[in-house]
């Protein structure tokens, strides 16, 4: 699988204000992050660098995903995601509710 972009999450100061902003134009929820094969190995590799801030443990997300968060060099949160249990990018998208924000 390697590393592929899956979803991008935005950290906001005021969720109601941000939902109003993004929904005003009929925006849809689209999630992007980075896929990889082994979340534990990637977290250990990043931690060993010494110049990367890791902001969470590796956690299980349902039956088909494991992830952790780090920050990029500008302090922007980045999610690293491992699919498990035979999940694929297409199966995750098919299971996701990608309708308008309400």
GROMACS elastic network, one bead per residue, 0.5 to 0.9 nm:
[ bonds ]
;  ai    aj funct       b0    kb
    1     4     6  0.77337   500
    1    35     6  0.77781   500
    1    36     6  0.66645   500
    1    37     6  0.63424   500
    2    35     6  0.71265   500
    2    36     6  0.53284   500
    2    37     6  0.61814   500
    3    34     6  0.60420   500
    3    37     6  0.75715   500
    4    33     6  0.77882   500
    4    34     6  0.52983   500
    4    36     6  0.70818   500
    5     8     6  0.82340   500
    5    32     6  0.59125   500
    5    35     6  0.61571   500
    6    31     6  0.66028   500
    6    34     6  0.53943   500
    6    35     6  0.63164   500
    6    81     6  0.81726   500
    6    89     6  0.77027   500
    7    30     6  0.68972   500
    7    34     6  0.69991   500
    7    79     6  0.81484   500
    8    30     6  0.79442   500
    8    31     6  0.53557   500
    8    34     6  0.84784   500
    8    77     6  0.89871   500
    8    78     6  0.74500   500
    8    79     6  0.76458   500
    9    30     6  0.89917   500
    9    31     6  0.65651   500
    9    32     6  0.69040   500
    9    33     6  0.75824   500
    9    77     6  0.77649   500
    9    78     6  0.76506   500
    9    79     6  0.78391   500
   10    76     6  0.87288   500
   10    77     6  0.79141   500
   11    15     6  0.87341   500
   11    76     6  0.84553   500
   11    77     6  0.75739   500
   12    15     6  0.61318   500
   12    17     6  0.89767   500
   12    18     6  0.70031   500
   13    17     6  0.86457   500
   13    18     6  0.83118   500
   14    17     6  0.54558   500
   14    18     6  0.62556   500
   14    19     6  0.87292   500
   15    18     6  0.50464   500
   15    19     6  0.60071   500
   15    20     6  0.85077   500
   16    19     6  0.51666   500
   16    20     6  0.61749   500
   16    21     6  0.86032   500
   17    20     6  0.51725   500
   17    21     6  0.62155   500
   17    22     6  0.87940   500
   18    22     6  0.61531   500
   18    23     6  0.83755   500
   19    22     6  0.52590   500
   19    23     6  0.57957   500
   19    24     6  0.82529   500
   19   101     6  0.73330   500
   19   102     6  0.81815   500
   20    23     6  0.52752   500
   20    24     6  0.58780   500
   21    24     6  0.55338   500
   21    25     6  0.77532   500
   22    25     6  0.64060   500
   22    26     6  0.73912   500
   22    27     6  0.56780   500
   22    28     6  0.82959   500
   22   101     6  0.83545   500
   23    26     6  0.50239   500
   23    27     6  0.50348   500
   23    28     6  0.75503   500
   23   100     6  0.74761   500
   23   101     6  0.63457   500
   23   102     6  0.78921   500
   24    27     6  0.71836   500
   26   100     6  0.69685   500
   26   101     6  0.84168   500
   27    30     6  0.88167   500
   27   100     6  0.63300   500
   27   101     6  0.73278   500
   28    98     6  0.66763   500
   28    99     6  0.58486   500
   28   101     6  0.62892   500
   29    97     6  0.82754   500
   29    98     6  0.55056   500
   29    99     6  0.63566   500
   29   100     6  0.60831   500
   29   101     6  0.62759   500
   30    98     6  0.65907   500
   30    99     6  0.88768   500
   31    98     6  0.86761   500
   32    79     6  0.87212   500
   33    78     6  0.71023   500
   33    79     6  0.55464   500
   33    80     6  0.64056   500
   33    81     6  0.68153   500
   34    78     6  0.79750   500
   34    79     6  0.64487   500
   34    80     6  0.50771   500
   34    81     6  0.58231   500
   34    82     6  0.84414   500
   35    39     6  0.88876   500
   35    79     6  0.87937   500
   35    80     6  0.61798   500
   35    82     6  0.56233   500
   35    83     6  0.73697   500
   35    89     6  0.88474   500
   36    39     6  0.67341   500
   36    42     6  0.80533   500
   36    80     6  0.71176   500
   36    81     6  0.61439   500
   36    82     6  0.52764   500
   36    83     6  0.77475   500
   37    41     6  0.87627   500
   37    42     6  0.86497   500
   37    81     6  0.83749   500
   37    82     6  0.56982   500
   37    83     6  0.73781   500
   37    84     6  0.88788   500
   38    41     6  0.54705   500
   38    42     6  0.63095   500
   38    43     6  0.86745   500
   38    66     6  0.89505   500
   38    81     6  0.85464   500
   38    82     6  0.61167   500
   38    83     6  0.87672   500
   39    42     6  0.51979   500
   39    43     6  0.60242   500
   39    44     6  0.85829   500
   39    58     6  0.68992   500
   39    66     6  0.69032   500
   39    67     6  0.63510   500
   39    68     6  0.73356   500
   39    80     6  0.69546   500
   39    81     6  0.66528   500
   39    82     6  0.56892   500
   40    43     6  0.51823   500
   40    44     6  0.62051   500
   40    45     6  0.86233   500
   40    58     6  0.68151   500
   40    67     6  0.88684   500
   40    68     6  0.88966   500
   41    44     6  0.51672   500
   41    45     6  0.61382   500
   41    46     6  0.86639   500
   42    45     6  0.50264   500
   42    46     6  0.61404   500
   42    47     6  0.85082   500
   42    80     6  0.84097   500
   43    46     6  0.52031   500
   43    47     6  0.60662   500
   43    48     6  0.86031   500
   43    54     6  0.77767   500
   43    57     6  0.85488   500
   43    58     6  0.78617   500
   43    68     6  0.76640   500
   43    69     6  0.89726   500
   43    70     6  0.86927   500
   43    80     6  0.85860   500
   44    47     6  0.50550   500
   44    48     6  0.61353   500
   44    49     6  0.88563   500
   45    48     6  0.52241   500
   45    49     6  0.66847   500
   46    49     6  0.53546   500
   46    50     6  0.74890   500
   46    51     6  0.82202   500
   46    52     6  0.62677   500
   46    53     6  0.83844   500
   46    54     6  0.78153   500
   46    70     6  0.88117   500
   47    50     6  0.59239   500
   47    51     6  0.79982   500
   47    52     6  0.65552   500
   47    53     6  0.76576   500
   47    54     6  0.70221   500
   48    51     6  0.84649   500
   48    52     6  0.85972   500
   49    52     6  0.65692   500
   50    53     6  0.80313   500
   51    73     6  0.86738   500
   52    70     6  0.73462   500
   52    71     6  0.70490   500
   52    72     6  0.75331   500
   52    73     6  0.75779   500
   53    69     6  0.89844   500
   53    70     6  0.57260   500
   53    71     6  0.58007   500
   53    72     6  0.80357   500
   53    73     6  0.87956   500
   53    75     6  0.83873   500
   54    57     6  0.80755   500
   54    68     6  0.80364   500
   54    69     6  0.61701   500
   54    71     6  0.65637   500
   55    68     6  0.76476   500
   55    69     6  0.54029   500
   55    70     6  0.50956   500
   55    71     6  0.72793   500
   55    77     6  0.83436   500
   56    59     6  0.81824   500
   56    67     6  0.88690   500
   56    68     6  0.55143   500
   56    69     6  0.53248   500
   56    70     6  0.70798   500
   57    67     6  0.81120   500
   57    68     6  0.57246   500
   57    69     6  0.76248   500
   58    66     6  0.65079   500
   58    67     6  0.52821   500
   58    69     6  0.80529   500
   59    65     6  0.85051   500
   59    66     6  0.54314   500
   59    67     6  0.54770   500
   59    68     6  0.63608   500
   60    63     6  0.74272   500
   60    64     6  0.80570   500
   60    65     6  0.59400   500
   60    67     6  0.65941   500
   61    64     6  0.68245   500
   61    66     6  0.54954   500
   61    67     6  0.72470   500
   62    65     6  0.62364   500
   62    66     6  0.81382   500
   63    66     6  0.86374   500
   63    84     6  0.72443   500
   63    85     6  0.68210   500
   63    87     6  0.89633   500
   64    82     6  0.83377   500
   64    83     6  0.55782   500
   64    85     6  0.53439   500
   64    86     6  0.73851   500
   64    87     6  0.57347   500
   64    88     6  0.88535   500
   64    92     6  0.82062   500
   65    81     6  0.67622   500
   65    82     6  0.55718   500
   65    84     6  0.53783   500
   65    85     6  0.80603   500
   65    87     6  0.79064   500
   66    80     6  0.84317   500
   66    81     6  0.58169   500
   66    82     6  0.50948   500
   66    83     6  0.65143   500
   66    84     6  0.72624   500
   67    79     6  0.67099   500
   67    80     6  0.53985   500
   67    82     6  0.60325   500
   67    83     6  0.87133   500
   68    78     6  0.84464   500
   68    79     6  0.58230   500
   68    80     6  0.54655   500
   68    81     6  0.68789   500
   69    77     6  0.65602   500
   69    78     6  0.55502   500
   69    80     6  0.61336   500
   69    81     6  0.88678   500
   70    75     6  0.86264   500
   70    76     6  0.82945   500
   70    77     6  0.58133   500
   70    78     6  0.53479   500
   70    79     6  0.65806   500
   70    80     6  0.77609   500
   71    74     6  0.74162   500
   71    76     6  0.51238   500
   71    78     6  0.54170   500
   71    79     6  0.84292   500
   72    75     6  0.52569   500
   72    76     6  0.53190   500
   72    77     6  0.65253   500
   72    78     6  0.65949   500
   73    76     6  0.74536   500
   75    78     6  0.89910   500
   83    86     6  0.73820   500
   83    87     6  0.56527   500
   83    88     6  0.67880   500
   83    89     6  0.80988   500
   83    92     6  0.87534   500
   84    87     6  0.56639   500
   84    88     6  0.84097   500
   87    90     6  0.81786   500
   87    91     6  0.60372   500
   87    92     6  0.66754   500
   88    91     6  0.51237   500
   88    92     6  0.61942   500
   88    93     6  0.86127   500
   89    92     6  0.52769   500
   89    93     6  0.63095   500
   89    94     6  0.86920   500
   90    93     6  0.51444   500
   90    94     6  0.60952   500
   90    95     6  0.86632   500
   91    94     6  0.50032   500
   91    95     6  0.62195   500
   91    96     6  0.86520   500
   92    95     6  0.52006   500
   92    96     6  0.61971   500
   93    96     6  0.50796   500
   93    97     6  0.81026   500
   93    98     6  0.80161   500
   94    97     6  0.80437   500
   94    98     6  0.88811   500
   95    98     6  0.89875   500
   96    99     6  0.89355   500
   97   100     6  0.88943   500
   98   101     6  0.86236   500
   99   102     6  0.88059   500
